[in-house]
């Protein structure tokens, strides 16, 4: 079975230079995106404390007029 890098290299050699550059740009984009996704982002407790407000009756059913217009 042929490996992906070998298959990609074979296909890449047959492309015009401008298309090879596009492939390179895309590969670099994917590598950067992958690096960003791998970073372990820690949640910060209480980061937005007291920044929102929720009504006391938030969990109460809505009036029929809300649904019927």
MMTF fields as JSON, N, C-alpha, C and O atoms, coordinates in Angstrom:
{
  "mmtfVersion": "1.0.0",
  "mmtfProducer": "UNKNOWN",
  "numBonds": 275,
  "numAtoms": 276,
  "numGroups": 69,
  "numChains": 1,
  "numModels": 1,
  "chainsPerModel": [1],
  "groupsPerChain": [69],
  "chainIdList": ["A"],
  "bondAtomList": [4, 2, 8, 6, 12, 10, 16, 14, 20, 18, 24, 22, 28, 26, 32, 30, 36, 34, 40, 38, 44, 42, 48, 46, 52, 50, 56, 54, 60, 58, 64, 62, 68, 66, 72, 70, 76, 74, 80, 78, 84, 82, 88, 86, 92, 90, 96, 94, 100, 98, 104, 102, 108, 106, 112, 110, 116, 114, 120, 118, 124, 122, 128, 126, 132, 130, 136, 134, 140, 138, 144, 142, 148, 146, 152, 150, 156, 154, 160, 158, 164, 162, 168, 166, 172, 170, 176, 174, 180, 178, 184, 182, 188, 186, 192, 190, 196, 194, 200, 198, 204, 202, 208, 206, 212, 210, 216, 214, 220, 218, 224, 222, 228, 226, 232, 230, 236, 234, 240, 238, 244, 242, 248, 246, 252, 250, 256, 254, 260, 258, 264, 262, 268, 266, 272, 270],
  "bondOrderList": [1, 1, 1, 1, 1, 1, 1, 1, 1, 1, 1, 1, 1, 1, 1, 1, 1, 1, 1, 1, 1, 1, 1, 1, 1, 1, 1, 1, 1, 1, 1, 1, 1, 1, 1, 1, 1, 1, 1, 1, 1, 1, 1, 1, 1, 1, 1, 1, 1, 1, 1, 1, 1, 1, 1, 1, 1, 1, 1, 1, 1, 1, 1, 1, 1, 1, 1, 1],
  "groupList": [{"groupName": "UNK", "atomNameList": ["N", "CA", "C", "O"], "elementList": ["N", "C", "C", "O"], "formalChargeList": [0, 0, 0, 0], "bondAtomList": [1, 0, 2, 1, 3, 2], "bondOrderList": [1, 1, 2], "singleLetterCode": "X", "chemCompType": "L-PEPTIDE LINKING"}],
  "groupTypeList": [0, 0, 0, 0, 0, 0, 0, 0, 0, 0, 0, 0, 0, 0, 0, 0, 0, 0, 0, 0, 0, 0, 0, 0, 0, 0, 0, 0, 0, 0, 0, 0, 0, 0, 0, 0, 0, 0, 0, 0, 0, 0, 0, 0, 0, 0, 0, 0, 0, 0, 0, 0, 0, 0, 0, 0, 0, 0, 0, 0, 0, 0, 0, 0, 0, 0, 0, 0, 0],
  "groupIdList": [1, 2, 3, 4, 5, 6, 7, 8, 9, 10, 11, 12, 13, 14, 15, 16, 17, 18, 19, 20, 21, 22, 23, 24, 25, 26, 27, 28, 29, 30, 31, 32, 33, 34, 35, 36, 37, 38, 39, 40, 41, 42, 43, 44, 45, 46, 47, 48, 49, 50, 51, 52, 53, 54, 55, 56, 57, 58, 59, 60, 61, 62, 63, 64, 65, 66, 67, 68, 69],
  "secStructList": [7, 7, 7, 2, 2, 2, 2, 2, 2, 2, 2, 2, 2, 6, 1, 7, 2, 2, 2, 2, 2, 2, 2, 2, 2, 2, 2, 2, 2, 2, 2, 2, 2, 2, 2, 2, 2, 2, 1, 7, 7, 7, 7, 7, 6, 6, 6, 6, 6, 6, 1, 7, 7, 7, 7, 6, 6, 6, 6, 1, 7, 7, 7, 2, 2, 2, 2, 2, 7],
  "xCoordList": [0.838, 0.0, 0.883, 1.843, 0.551, 1.33, 0.937, -0.233, 1.917, 1.636, 1.116, 1.384, 0.378, -0.163, 0.923, 0.774, 2.01, 3.045, 3.593, 3.832, 3.792, 4.291, 3.266, 3.612, 2.018, 0.947, 0.802, 0.652, 0.847, 0.743, 1.921, 1.744, 3.121, 4.313, 4.218, 4.582, 3.734, 3.587, 2.601, 2.874, 1.465, 0.446, 0.953, 0.692, 1.672, 2.169, 3.163, 3.168, 3.991, 4.994, 4.362, 4.988, 3.139, 2.462, 1.692, 1.131, 1.662, 0.945, 1.849, 3.064, 1.266, 2.053, 2.55, 1.989, 3.597, 4.234, 3.234, 3.265, 2.345, 1.4, 0.45, 0.062, 0.077, -0.791, -0.018, -0.575, 1.267, 2.095, 2.184, 2.163, 2.284, 2.337, 1.029, 1.039, -0.088, -1.387, -1.483, -1.996, -0.985, -0.985, -0.128, -0.527, 1.046, 1.93, 1.25, 1.306, 0.61, -0.099, -1.185, -1.36, -1.906, -2.978, -2.421, -2.972, -1.343, -0.718, -0.229, -0.392, 0.367, 0.825, -0.355, -0.264, -1.466, -2.672, -3.173, -3.5, -3.233, -3.693, -2.767, -3.231, -1.47, -0.511, -0.705, -0.666, -0.913, -1.127, -2.435, -2.485, -3.481, -4.782, -4.684, -5.253, -3.97, -3.801, -3.059, -3.4, -2.047, -1.281, -2.171, -2.099, -3.004, -3.897, -4.922, -5.261, -5.42, -6.416, -5.812, -6.521, -4.525, -3.882, -3.55, -3.315, -3.529, -3.222, -4.304, -5.495, -3.877, -4.811, -5.304, -4.584, -6.523, -7.077, -7.76, -8.715, -7.267, -7.809, -8.945, -8.854, -10.0, -11.1, -10.712, -10.04, -11.149, -10.846, -12.126, -13.068, -12.179, -13.386, -13.668, -12.751, -14.942, -15.403, -14.882, -14.817, -14.515, -13.972, -14.992, -14.634, -16.251, -17.297, -18.321, -19.501, -17.859, -18.76, -19.392, -18.713, -20.692, -21.467, -21.57, -21.855, -21.353, -21.443, -22.791, -23.146, -23.548, -24.852, -25.919, -25.628, -27.161, -28.288, -29.337, -29.596, -29.939, -30.981, -32.203, -32.101, -33.342, -34.592, -34.885, -34.545, -35.52, -35.881, -36.875, -36.91, -37.683, -38.676, -38.196, -39.013, -36.916, -36.334, -36.893, -37.168, -37.058, -37.503, -39.02, -39.519, -39.745, -41.207, -41.698, -41.046, -42.859, -43.41, -43.755, -44.134, -43.625, -43.972, -45.478, -46.136, -46.015, -47.438, -47.766, -46.903, -49.027, -49.478, -49.278, -49.031, -49.384, -49.233, -47.833, -47.652, -46.856, -45.505, -45.475, -44.856, -46.143, -46.119, -47.107, -46.865, -48.226, -49.288, -49.259, -49.973, -48.446, -48.292, -49.2, -49.138],
  "yCoordList": [-1.184, 0.0, 1.248, 1.34, 2.191, 3.43, 4.393, 4.484, 5.095, 6.022, 7.348, 7.709, 8.057, 9.35, 10.336, 10.974, 10.488, 11.429, 11.089, 11.987, 9.811, 9.407, 9.697, 10.186, 9.398, 9.643, 11.138, 11.554, 11.932, 13.387, 13.924, 14.76, 13.447, 13.91, 13.569, 14.382, 12.378, 11.968, 12.87, 13.333, 13.113, 13.975, 15.411, 16.092, 15.861, 17.233, 17.51, 18.596, 16.538, 16.709, 16.977, 17.591, 16.526, 16.697, 18.011, 18.317, 18.778, 20.057, 21.191, 21.128, 22.227, 23.42, 24.098, 23.898, 24.894, 25.545, 26.36, 26.307, 27.118, 27.948, 27.092, 27.488, 25.93, 25.017, 24.362, 24.11, 24.088, 23.545, 24.543, 24.156, 25.835, 26.877, 26.91, 27.083, 26.745, 26.722, 25.536, 25.662, 24.391, 23.203, 23.455, 23.123, 24.038, 24.347, 25.297, 25.089, 26.334, 27.279, 26.578, 26.849, 25.682, 24.966, 24.038, 23.961, 23.339, 22.441, 23.24, 22.807, 24.402, 25.249, 25.742, 25.817, 26.078, 26.49, 25.364, 25.596, 24.144, 23.006, 22.725, 22.388, 22.862, 22.636, 23.661, 23.32, 24.915, 25.969, 25.732, 25.874, 25.375, 25.116, 23.945, 23.988, 22.914, 21.741, 22.1, 21.614, 22.949, 23.383, 24.153, 23.95, 25.029, 25.82, 24.938, 25.181, 23.922, 23.029, 22.161, 21.735, 21.898, 21.034, 21.755, 21.115, 23.091, 23.828, 23.56, 23.567, 23.326, 23.03, 24.349, 25.021, 24.708, 25.974, 25.736, 24.965, 26.395, 26.249, 27.241, 28.398, 26.787, 27.669, 28.461, 27.956, 29.708, 30.584, 30.776, 31.397, 30.257, 30.414, 31.888, 32.681, 32.232, 33.584, 34.678, 35.839, 34.335, 35.319, 36.408, 37.58, 36.029, 36.998, 37.133, 37.387, 36.961, 37.055, 38.449, 39.456, 38.494, 39.739, 40.476, 41.674, 39.812, 40.456, 40.202, 40.885, 39.22, 38.926, 39.017, 39.004, 39.108, 39.139, 38.168, 38.105, 37.416, 36.478, 36.758, 36.89, 36.847, 37.131, 36.051, 34.884, 36.452, 35.489, 34.45, 33.327, 34.818, 33.883, 33.213, 32.811, 33.099, 32.54, 31.154, 30.856, 30.321, 28.943, 28.785, 27.678, 29.854, 29.795, 29.667, 30.149, 29.011, 28.896, 30.265, 31.174, 30.409, 31.659, 31.722, 30.692, 32.933, 33.13, 32.639, 32.602, 32.263, 31.845, 32.952, 32.675, 34.208, 35.328, 35.356, 35.842, 34.839, 34.775, 33.84, 34.152, 32.707, 31.704, 32.003, 31.67, 32.634, 32.846, 34.228, 34.48, 35.12, 36.452, 37.484, 38.633],
  "zCoordList": [0.0, 0.0, 0.0, 0.765, -0.853, -0.968, 0.161, 0.533, 0.686, 1.785, 1.239, 0.093, 2.064, 1.635, 1.209, 0.166, 1.972, 1.519, 0.135, -0.672, -0.145, -1.469, -2.552, -3.627, -2.271, -3.232, -3.509, -4.658, -2.457, -2.613, -3.414, -4.301, -3.105, -3.822, -5.309, -6.158, -5.621, -7.022, -7.755, -8.863, -7.136, -7.755, -7.866, -8.858, -6.855, -6.809, -7.935, -8.515, -8.236, -9.294, -10.656, -11.521, -10.849, -12.137, -12.243, -13.295, -11.174, -11.191, -11.657, -11.475, -12.256, -12.593, -11.311, -10.234, -11.443, -10.291, -9.472, -8.243, -10.131, -9.378, -8.541, -7.442, -9.054, -8.298, -7.157, -6.089, -7.386, -6.314, -5.158, -3.989, -5.5, -4.473, -3.683, -2.464, -4.376, -3.695, -2.739, -1.627, -3.18, -2.323, -1.09, 0.026, -1.289, -0.167, 0.813, 2.025, 0.29, 1.158, 1.968, 3.156, 1.318, 2.004, 3.078, 4.177, 2.773, 3.753, 4.96, 6.101, 4.712, 5.818, 6.65, 7.875, 5.987, 6.696, 7.597, 8.761, 7.061, 7.853, 9.032, 10.122, 8.818, 9.901, 11.011, 12.193, 10.627, 11.622, 12.373, 13.595, 11.654, 12.269, 13.242, 14.332, 12.846, 13.694, 14.974, 16.053, 14.854, 16.022, 16.981, 18.193, 16.453, 17.3, 17.994, 19.152, 17.307, 17.889, 18.985, 19.896, 18.907, 19.881, 21.178, 22.203, 21.142, 22.358, 23.385, 23.074, 24.599, 25.674, 26.258, 26.996, 25.925, 26.389, 27.731, 27.829, 28.741, 30.083, 30.293, 29.882, 30.928, 31.28, 32.52, 33.419, 32.544, 33.668, 34.47, 33.978, 35.694, 36.502, 36.801, 37.017, 36.808, 37.168, 36.251, 36.655, 35.048, 34.127, 33.81, 33.695, 33.67, 33.33, 34.456, 34.214, 35.665, 36.807, 36.859, 36.656, 37.13, 37.23, 35.901, 35.897, 34.783, 33.473, 32.809, 31.849, 33.314, 32.729, 33.802, 34.998, 33.348, 34.261, 33.745, 32.543, 34.652, 34.273, 35.136, 36.356, 34.496, 35.192, 36.227, 36.035, 37.326, 38.369, 37.859, 38.361, 36.866, 36.328, 35.029, 34.2, 34.861, 33.638, 33.307, 32.145, 34.313, 34.09, 34.063, 33.86, 34.26, 34.241, 32.799, 31.873, 32.613, 31.253, 30.682, 31.421, 29.378, 28.709, 28.48, 28.33, 28.453, 28.179, 26.779, 25.902, 26.579, 25.247, 24.223, 23.049, 24.661, 23.725, 23.107, 21.991, 23.83, 23.277, 22.065, 21.047, 22.181, 21.129, 20.012, 18.852, 20.369, 19.383, 18.75, 17.78, 19.287, 18.704, 19.216, 18.779]
}
